[in-house]
Amino acid sequence: MNKSINQKELFSKDFTVYWPDRYEPVVEYLQNGHGNSENQNSLYNNNAHVIILAACLGLLHGSRLSIPDKEKNKEIPSSVFNNNDLTIYIYLIALLSEDIPDVNLLKNSEGEIKAIKIFEEYVSSGLQLLNEKYTQGYIDTPFIFVSNLLKTDINASDELPPLDEINLF
């Protein structure tokens, strides 16, 4: 990611991204493997990286799921996305969800709220997919889990570059 983009300026104010609490086991697995604490062999540095992966999977599948208001949710403040150069993904995923992308989406607070809501819906869908695969059985490492998911379940050969060219953060 080119650091010349000031990601803090993409949104006019701080925001929070919500994701369903019920998917915490798969998020923790992708971050820490089967350990309960941070791991030197972690695939992702923090939950925000996993949330970006989930949103990308949801977008790739063309699937969005609303997060029910009554559901218990986890949250990630915008500072985590900003500090890890990930804010641009929220913006891009919202743009890519439109049939005709409109870069004016973020010109006002209503558009920003819409972009975050779209992103959260893709996150929810992607986490559901990840959780379904995770609960199907033991996977040795998070890297193998994600690699197998990309190879087999998304027809990755048609839509994605070869696995050795994919940068997983």
Phi, psi and omega in degrees: 000133179285121183283002180288343176277123176276097186293337178292340180269355180293324179245144185284342180213171177292151179216171177231137175258130180253147176215150184298127180301329184297343180264009181302321180302318181286326177296314179297321179299314181292334178276321189235005185068216182268005177276167180260000180223174181306144191228136180297336181263018181300144177283324181233149183284327182205175182299328181299322178297318179294321180296322176296315177303313181299317179297320178296319177295317177300316179296316180300323178277350182067034186236127177237137177233127176290150175264115180301140181301328184278352183282147175284131184235154169263160179222152176228121179287156181302331181300326179294317177294316179299314184292341180250015180055043183247351184301325181302329180295324178299313179297311183294319180296320176297317178296316182291343180283343183272144176299319176237097183301137180238109182293350177281359182309320185263020181281350178214167185294329177296319178294322177296316178298319178298315181299317180293319179297316177300313179302313180299323179292321175292322176302311182301316179294315180296321177294324177298316178298311179301318181294319178301315180291322181295319183282353178286343178162170182292131175241135186301307182223156176301323180298314179296320178302308181292318178301314179296321179298314180293324182288316192256324192263353184237009187052048186302331182298332180272334190245342186235156175292167178305149184305325181289350177260356182273126177265113183268036181084000000 
